[in-house]
Amino acid sequence: MIEKLPSGLSSLAASAAMQPQEAMLEIKKKGKQLFIGIPKETSFQENRIPLIPESISLLINNGHEIFIEAGAGAASNIQDSDFSEAGARIVYTAEEVYKADIILKVAPPSPAELEMMQPKQYLISILQMSMQSTEFIRQLGAKKVTAIGYEFMHDESGVYPIIQAMSEIVGSTCILIAAEYLSNAFNGKGELLGGVAGIPPTEVVIIGAGSVGEYAARTAMGLGANIKVFDNSIHRLRRLQNRLGRRVFTSTLVPNILLKELKNADVAIGALRSNEGRTPVVVTEEMVSEMRVGSVIVDVSIDQGGCFETSEVTNHSQPVFRKYGVVHYCVPNIASRVSRTASTALSNIFTPILIDAGNEGGIDEMLWKNKAVRKGVYLFRGAITNRFVAESCKLPYKDLDLLTAARIS
């Protein structure tokens, strides 16, 4: 006699829950080992490096291979031994570095470096289109290089991470530079930037209320100076006041008001930026002639021509000149003055991007997912994908979204 199962068990046995089920396992993406080359920078007084040893150690632990040219970190006081201990391989010629699949640089490649680049390589560096020739773009295109200009990278909120980081560094540094040239150390008038009890505070005029202007204001205020900020954008002036958390003197760029404040200023910071072309000159030579003898101008805008009419490009070896008794500091690459800090800031941005690329299966796959980095691409496998670059060079433009979607080879 066959014993019947209780009705509850019988119905349970008949249910689908007791039937064999397929296991739903997560399918992991196949990662890819990246082969990254970091050459020694050859641009004049470029002291930064894109990855610091701590970041290199992290990338090596994620299975990636990194070649670094000997001496690449010397200008940032990072020794070859620091990189080798982190797991990088030190090589002694640029040619060896340029065998890597991905070339990571701070400055754009020189003509000699372009010659060393391999077909279908990836280049991550600044572009500085205003300084490049059509031939530069043609050479990269002929080698079907995928090139990412890190100054173009930005997220949906409009934040450019590299520019933001460098602007914060430059804004703080320019005030410290002004402090040096006010002191006796560099034959200044012997004043302390800031303020102490019983002595009137230093008067600092900041022209431009963007990121550089904001961090210049923060640093000057932290030292006890009085700040006065000028900009033609009411939105930027209001935003700066909100971020500083206090009311400060602000004004639009009205010439007679600006002149009045410059006459009393100990320091003037030029922090205007232009989206296209040259920065407008807002301080005339006549205005500079009215400034106090021994006062200091730091023209951060000099890489776009400068916003002081008296500004002339200088360098880290000979950073200043005097005109009308006013000290002018007009070095374009101020961030290289604090190269270790600037290198760390760059490394903090590049490292997650490279780890993401490895996890996604390569740079191409990462670009498909990461919109912020995708906006930095100006060449994809030799095709110009940045409209501004295409128009500047009078060369054909192709839409990057269509190219990556088609996965062309």
Secondary structure in CASP SS format (residue, H / E / C, confidence):
PFRMAT SS
TARGET T0000
AUTHOR 0000-0000-0000
METHOD secondary structure of the structure
MODEL  1
M C 1.00
I C 1.00
E C 1.00
K C 1.00
L C 1.00
P C 1.00
S H 1.00
G H 1.00
L H 1.00
S H 1.00
S H 1.00
L H 1.00
A H 1.00
A H 1.00
S C 1.00
A H 1.00
A H 1.00
M H 1.00
Q C 1.00
P C 1.00
Q C 1.00
E C 1.00
A C 1.00
M C 1.00
L C 1.00
E C 1.00
I C 1.00
K C 1.00
K C 1.00
K C 1.00
G C 1.00
K C 1.00
Q C 1.00
L C 1.00
F E 1.00
I E 1.00
G E 1.00
I E 1.00
P C 1.00
K C 1.00
E C 1.00
T C 1.00
S C 1.00
F C 1.00
Q C 1.00
E C 1.00
N C 1.00
R C 1.00
I C 1.00
P C 1.00
L C 1.00
I C 1.00
P H 1.00
E H 1.00
S H 1.00
I H 1.00
S H 1.00
L H 1.00
L H 1.00
I H 1.00
N H 1.00
N C 1.00
G C 1.00
H C 1.00
E E 1.00
I E 1.00
F E 1.00
I E 1.00
E E 1.00
A C 1.00
G C 1.00
A C 1.00
G C 1.00
A H 1.00
A H 1.00
S H 1.00
N C 1.00
I C 1.00
Q C 1.00
D H 1.00
S H 1.00
D H 1.00
F H 1.00
S H 1.00
E H 1.00
A H 1.00
G C 1.00
A C 1.00
R E 1.00
I E 1.00
V E 1.00
Y C 1.00
T C 1.00
A H 1.00
E H 1.00
E H 1.00
V H 1.00
Y C 1.00
K C 1.00
A C 1.00
D C 1.00
I E 1.00
I E 1.00
L E 1.00
K C 1.00
V C 1.00
A C 1.00
P C 1.00
P C 1.00
S C 1.00
P H 1.00
A H 1.00
E H 1.00
L H 1.00
E H 1.00
M H 1.00
M C 1.00
Q C 1.00
P C 1.00
K C 1.00
Q C 1.00
Y E 1.00
L E 1.00
I E 1.00
S E 1.00
I C 1.00
L C 1.00
Q C 1.00
M H 1.00
S H 1.00
M H 1.00
Q C 1.00
S C 1.00
T H 1.00
E H 1.00
F H 1.00
I H 1.00
R H 1.00
Q H 1.00
L H 1.00
G H 1.00
A H 1.00
K C 1.00
K C 1.00
V C 1.00
T E 1.00
A E 1.00
I E 1.00
G E 1.00
Y C 1.00
E C 1.00
F C 1.00
M C 1.00
H C 1.00
D C 1.00
E C 1.00
S C 1.00
G C 1.00
V C 1.00
Y C 1.00
P H 1.00
I H 1.00
I H 1.00
Q H 1.00
A H 1.00
M H 1.00
S H 1.00
E H 1.00
I H 1.00
V H 1.00
G H 1.00
S H 1.00
T H 1.00
C H 1.00
I H 1.00
L H 1.00
I H 1.00
A H 1.00
A H 1.00
E H 1.00
Y H 1.00
L H 1.00
S C 1.00
N H 1.00
A H 1.00
F H 1.00
N C 1.00
G C 1.00
K C 1.00
G C 1.00
E C 1.00
L C 1.00
L C 1.00
G C 1.00
G C 1.00
V C 1.00
A C 1.00
G C 1.00
I C 1.00
P C 1.00
P C 1.00
T C 1.00
E E 1.00
V E 1.00
V E 1.00
I E 1.00
I E 1.00
G C 1.00
A C 1.00
G C 1.00
S H 1.00
V H 1.00
G H 1.00
E H 1.00
Y H 1.00
A H 1.00
A H 1.00
R H 1.00
T H 1.00
A H 1.00
M H 1.00
G H 1.00
L C 1.00
G C 1.00
A C 1.00
N E 1.00
I E 1.00
K E 1.00
V E 1.00
F E 1.00
D C 1.00
N C 1.00
S C 1.00
I H 1.00
H H 1.00
R H 1.00
L H 1.00
R H 1.00
R H 1.00
L H 1.00
Q H 1.00
N H 1.00
R H 1.00
L H 1.00
G C 1.00
R C 1.00
R C 1.00
V C 1.00
F E 1.00
T E 1.00
S E 1.00
T C 1.00
L C 1.00
V C 1.00
P H 1.00
N H 1.00
I H 1.00
L H 1.00
L H 1.00
K H 1.00
E H 1.00
L H 1.00
K H 1.00
N H 1.00
A C 1.00
D C 1.00
V E 1.00
A E 1.00
I E 1.00
G E 1.00
A C 1.00
L C 1.00
R C 1.00
S C 1.00
N C 1.00
E C 1.00
G C 1.00
R C 1.00
T C 1.00
P C 1.00
V C 1.00
V C 1.00
V E 1.00
T C 1.00
E H 1.00
E H 1.00
M H 1.00
V H 1.00
S H 1.00
E C 1.00
M C 1.00
R C 1.00
V C 1.00
G C 1.00
S C 1.00
V E 1.00
I E 1.00
V E 1.00
D E 1.00
V H 1.00
S H 1.00
I H 1.00
D H 1.00
Q H 1.00
G C 1.00
G C 1.00
C C 1.00
F E 1.00
E C 1.00
T C 1.00
S C 1.00
E C 1.00
V C 1.00
T C 1.00
N C 1.00
H C 1.00
S C 1.00
Q C 1.00
P C 1.00
V E 1.00
F E 1.00
R E 1.00
K E 1.00
Y C 1.00
G C 1.00
V E 1.00
V E 1.00
H E 1.00
Y E 1.00
C C 1.00
V C 1.00
P C 1.00
N C 1.00
I H 1.00
A H 1.00
S H 1.00
R H 1.00
V H 1.00
S H 1.00
R H 1.00
T H 1.00
A H 1.00
S H 1.00
T H 1.00
A H 1.00
L H 1.00
S H 1.00
N H 1.00
I H 1.00
F H 1.00
T H 1.00
P H 1.00
I H 1.00
L H 1.00
I H 1.00
D H 1.00
A H 1.00
G H 1.00
N H 1.00
E H 1.00
G C 1.00
G C 1.00
I H 1.00
D H 1.00
E H 1.00
M H 1.00
L H 1.00
W H 1.00
K H 1.00
N C 1.00
K H 1.00
A H 1.00
V H 1.00
R H 1.00
K C 1.00
G C 1.00
V E 1.00
Y E 1.00
L E 1.00
F E 1.00
R C 1.00
G C 1.00
A E 1.00
I E 1.00
T C 1.00
N C 1.00
R H 1.00
F H 1.00
V H 1.00
A H 1.00
E H 1.00
S H 1.00
C H 1.00
K C 1.00
L C 1.00
P C 1.00
Y C 1.00
K C 1.00
D C 1.00
L H 1.00
D H 1.00
L H 1.00
L H 1.00
T H 1.00
A H 1.00
A H 1.00
R C 1.00
I C 1.00
S C 1.00
END
